[in-house]
Amino acid sequence: MLEHVNHVGPRRTIVQQLSERGVSAEDVDTVLFSHAHWDHSRPISDVFPNAKAYFGPGTRAACQPGHMKDPSLQWDGRFFDPEHSTEKWDELQGEWRPFGPFERALDYFGDGSFWVLDAPGHMPGNMAAAARLQGGEWVMLGSDCCHSRDLLDGLREIAEFQGPGAVSMSLHTDLTSAKDTIAKIRQLETNFGVHTALAHDASWLKQGTDQVLMSLLDSKMRVAAKEKIPFDEIP
């Protein structure tokens, strides 16, 4: 049935996808989550038994105690309940330093190949990342810093809507900081030639014109980018 209703989600589990690339679930020791929203994080103890999860600084204060203590909260108590958490996790720590226009970045491996960026605005603890490929190109993993390429290109503005008590709201908890983060990503693209992939935007897959991003796809995903993704079908 799921094959016919075009459900949202991968056809193969993350364990299957890693196995196809020669990595077993037991080999994974670290999982970095961009932020704590349910569509970007989930408990990992049943999938990666030897791994510890990391969120960005400020996540704990924003998300405790989680839904098990207070069902009105959206945050997963399996991470954030101080008494009943099932997961090994912590906030990412280290020597934060500038990376281009970003004031706080962590040289994760210590060799300059992968930088975790403090990217405020979407929610407390939101992170992005920049990875250097073997050919020297840089790829920006933009997480939820913004949700469409049109926003990043300045063709559209972040939507605001009226929340409870007639308060103006958006998909970002701090709209001013979110706009500042988007501006910094633009600077990385303009001044440093960085190639950006956003978590909720498939335009680069549909267009297929960014050869650096397209080079990251395996043969199956290249076929899907031509035959399925342009028609909003799940690969």
N, C-alpha and C positions, 0 to 999 in steps of 0.2 A: 504493500500500500504506500509506504513512504516514497518509493521510487516514482510514484505517479502524482503525488501532491506537492512535489517540489519543496520539501521541508527545508527550513533554515538550519544549516549545519553541515559538517563534512560527511562525505560518504564513508570515509575511513577514519578510525579513531586516531588520536595523536600517537598512541603506541604503535599502531600499524604503520603510520607514516614515517615514524622514526626508524622502525625496523627495516623498512624499505631502503633506508639510507645507512644501514649498518650500525645503528645505535639502539641498544636495548634499554628498556625502562629502568633496569637496575643500574645502568651506567650513569643515569642523570642524577646529579647531586645538587643542582641549583635551578630554581625557577624564578625568573624575574617577572613580576606582574606590573603592567603600566599603571594600573590603579585598581580600586576595589569594587567597581561596579560589577554586577553579576555576569555581564556578557564579556568581561575581560579577566575574570579570576574565578577559580573554583578550587575546592579542596583537592589536594594532590596525593595524600598519603596512600590512597588505594591504587594509584596509578604509578607513581614514582616513589617506591617505599624508602629509598635512600636519600631523598631530596629534601632540601629546606627551601621554603618560599621567602621571597623578599618583596616588600612594598616600599614606596617612597616615604621619606621623612614627613611626619605629620599625619600619617594614615591612622595610627593607633588612637590618637586623641580624637580624631573625627569619627571613627567607626565603632569604638567600644560603647556598649557591651555587645551589640549585635542583636539579631532577631530572636534568639532563644530567650533572652531576658526581656526583650521588648518587641513583640510581634509587629509593632508599627514601624520598626526600623528596617531599612533595606539591606543592611550590612550583614554578612554571613557570620553568625555566631560561632561557627566551627573554626573560624580564624580569631574572631575578636572578643569572644566571651572569656573574661579573665579566669573563670573557674572551670568551664566545660569545653574549652577549645580542644579540637582533635588534631590540629595541624601544627607542625614545626614551622615557625616563621619569625621574621624580625623586620625592622625597618633597615633599609640599606644605609650603611655607614662607610665612611672613608674620607679621603682628602678631596674635598670639593674645590674645583678651580674653574676658571673661565674656559669656555670652548666657543670660539667665535663670539657672537652676540649674547650667548647664554652665560649668565654670571656663575652658575653652579653646575658643574659637570664632574663626573667621576670616571677616571681612566680605569675601566674595570679590570683589564688584564695587565695593566702597567706597561703596555708596549705601544699605546696610542692607536690600537686597531679598533677598539670598541668603547664608545663613551656613552654613559647613561646620563641623561640630561634632566635636571629639575625643571619641569615645564608647568608652572602654576596656571590656574584658571579653571580648568575643567572640574576638579575637585581637589581637596587637600591630598598631597602626596602624589599627584599626577606626574608621570615620567614619560619621556621619549628616549630615543637612542639614535646614535649615529655610528654606522659601521663602515670601515674601510675595506674595500674588496681587494683581491690580489692584484688587479690591474691598476689600483690606486684611486679608483672612483669611490665616492662617498654616497651611502644610502641612508636616508633619514627615515626611521620608523616613527611615524608621527602620532601613533596611538589615537586618542580622542582630543588632541589639541584643537582640531577642528574636524568637521564631519563631511566636508565635501571639498573637492578641488576648486570649485567656484569661490568658496570662502577664502581659500588660500590665495587665489589669483585676484581677489578683490572685486569679483564680478557680482557678488552678493554679500549681504550683511547677515550677521548672526541673528536669527529670529528671536524675538522676545514675545512673551505672552503673559496674560494676566493670571496670577496665582491667587491663592486664598488671601482674603483681605485686600484684594485689588493691588497686590504687590507685583511689580514687574519681575518676570523670571525668564530664564533661558536654560539651555542644556548645560550651562557652565555656572558653577557656584560663585565665581568671581569674574564677571564679564570684562572688567577693565584689564585684569591680568591675562585673561584668555586672549584678548585682542593683542596685547603686548607679546605674548608667546607666538601668536600667528605671525606677527611682524618680524620676529626673530627668525622664524623658519624661512620666511621670504628672503631675509638677508643671507641666510646660508645658501639658498638657491642662487641668488643673484651674484653674490660676491665670491662664493666658493664652489659653485657648480654642483651642489648637493642635489641628489635625486630623491624625492619624497614619496613615500607610500603611507597613506592614511588608513586607519583601521576600518573605516566604514565607507570608503570610496573605492570603487572598482573602475574608475574612468581610465586609468592607465592600462588596465588589462583589456578593456574594450577597445581602446584606441591602438594599443600595441606599438606606439611610436617611440617610447622611451626604451632604447635598446639596453640600457644598463639595468633597469628594473626587469625587463623581459628576460634578460640573461639569467636571472635568479630562478626561473621556472624550470622544472624538469619537463621531459617530453610529454607526459600526460597533461600537465597544466598548460603547455603551449597549445596543444590540440583543443583543450577546453576553452582557452582564451579566444579561439577562433570560432568554435562551434557551439558553445553553450553560454558562456558568460555574456556575450553581446545580447543574448535573448533572455537574460536574467534567470538562467537555469543554473542549478547547483552543479559544479563539476564533480 
